[in-house]
Amino acid sequence: MILVVFRSRNRPDGDLEEYSRRSKRLHELVAEHPGFISIESFETPDGEEVSLETFETDESVKAWRDNPEHRETQRWAREHFYSWYSVQVSEVIRAHEADLMAPKEAAAAS
């Protein structure tokens, strides 16, 4: 599994409505992308936006990176919206998950 960490800060004069529209479209597009697993996005208290994206393979990440609509949105955001951004791509060595609030019957069945 591959984890992509995308962090960004917006320009004070950035077009939030256009960014929201483009972001929503990319979330729809990546959800259909082969090898895509999940995306979680949030904003830190000091205004940094963070997206955690997981993919099955590095090849899938590269194919997503090279998607023409994704590329165009990246170009637009660099030129018109972001004041700063950072991308980190890492291979997940281990991952654990536990739903501690799941009904006992469901937990016993798995």
Contacts in CASP RR format, 6 or more apart in sequence:
PFRMAT RR
TARGET T0000
AUTHOR 0000-0000-0000
METHOD contacts of the structure
MODEL  1
MILVVFRSRNRPDGDLEEYSRRSKRLHELVAEHPGFISIESFETPDGEEV
SLETFETDESVKAWRDNPEHRETQRWAREHFYSWYSVQVSEVIRAHEADL
MAPKEAAAAS
1 37 0 8 1.000
1 54 0 8 1.000
1 55 0 8 1.000
1 56 0 8 1.000
1 91 0 8 1.000
1 92 0 8 1.000
1 95 0 8 1.000
2 54 0 8 1.000
2 55 0 8 1.000
2 56 0 8 1.000
2 57 0 8 1.000
2 58 0 8 1.000
2 60 0 8 1.000
2 61 0 8 1.000
2 89 0 8 1.000
2 90 0 8 1.000
2 91 0 8 1.000
2 92 0 8 1.000
3 52 0 8 1.000
3 53 0 8 1.000
3 54 0 8 1.000
3 89 0 8 1.000
3 90 0 8 1.000
3 91 0 8 1.000
3 92 0 8 1.000
4 51 0 8 1.000
4 52 0 8 1.000
4 53 0 8 1.000
4 54 0 8 1.000
4 55 0 8 1.000
4 61 0 8 1.000
4 87 0 8 1.000
4 88 0 8 1.000
4 89 0 8 1.000
5 50 0 8 1.000
5 51 0 8 1.000
5 52 0 8 1.000
5 53 0 8 1.000
5 86 0 8 1.000
5 87 0 8 1.000
5 88 0 8 1.000
5 89 0 8 1.000
5 90 0 8 1.000
6 50 0 8 1.000
6 51 0 8 1.000
6 53 0 8 1.000
6 85 0 8 1.000
6 86 0 8 1.000
6 87 0 8 1.000
7 48 0 8 1.000
7 49 0 8 1.000
7 50 0 8 1.000
7 51 0 8 1.000
7 85 0 8 1.000
7 86 0 8 1.000
7 87 0 8 1.000
8 48 0 8 1.000
8 49 0 8 1.000
8 77 0 8 1.000
8 82 0 8 1.000
8 84 0 8 1.000
8 85 0 8 1.000
8 86 0 8 1.000
9 47 0 8 1.000
9 48 0 8 1.000
9 49 0 8 1.000
9 82 0 8 1.000
9 83 0 8 1.000
9 84 0 8 1.000
9 85 0 8 1.000
10 16 0 8 1.000
10 19 0 8 1.000
10 49 0 8 1.000
10 81 0 8 1.000
10 82 0 8 1.000
10 83 0 8 1.000
11 80 0 8 1.000
11 81 0 8 1.000
11 82 0 8 1.000
11 83 0 8 1.000
12 83 0 8 1.000
14 80 0 8 1.000
14 81 0 8 1.000
15 80 0 8 1.000
15 81 0 8 1.000
18 80 0 8 1.000
18 81 0 8 1.000
19 77 0 8 1.000
19 81 0 8 1.000
22 73 0 8 1.000
22 76 0 8 1.000
22 77 0 8 1.000
25 69 0 8 1.000
25 73 0 8 1.000
26 69 0 8 1.000
26 70 0 8 1.000
26 73 0 8 1.000
27 39 0 8 1.000
29 67 0 8 1.000
29 69 0 8 1.000
29 70 0 8 1.000
30 36 0 8 1.000
30 39 0 8 1.000
30 53 0 8 1.000
30 64 0 8 1.000
30 70 0 8 1.000
33 60 0 8 1.000
33 63 0 8 1.000
33 64 0 8 1.000
33 67 0 8 1.000
34 60 0 8 1.000
34 63 0 8 1.000
35 55 0 8 1.000
35 56 0 8 1.000
35 57 0 8 1.000
35 60 0 8 1.000
36 53 0 8 1.000
36 54 0 8 1.000
36 55 0 8 1.000
36 56 0 8 1.000
36 60 0 8 1.000
36 64 0 8 1.000
37 54 0 8 1.000
37 55 0 8 1.000
37 56 0 8 1.000
38 53 0 8 1.000
38 54 0 8 1.000
39 51 0 8 1.000
39 52 0 8 1.000
39 53 0 8 1.000
39 54 0 8 1.000
40 51 0 8 1.000
40 52 0 8 1.000
41 49 0 8 1.000
41 50 0 8 1.000
41 51 0 8 1.000
41 52 0 8 1.000
42 49 0 8 1.000
42 50 0 8 1.000
43 49 0 8 1.000
43 50 0 8 1.000
44 50 0 8 1.000
54 92 0 8 1.000
55 61 0 8 1.000
55 64 0 8 1.000
58 89 0 8 1.000
58 91 0 8 1.000
61 89 0 8 1.000
64 70 0 8 1.000
65 71 0 8 1.000
77 85 0 8 1.000
78 85 0 8 1.000
99 107 0 8 1.000
END
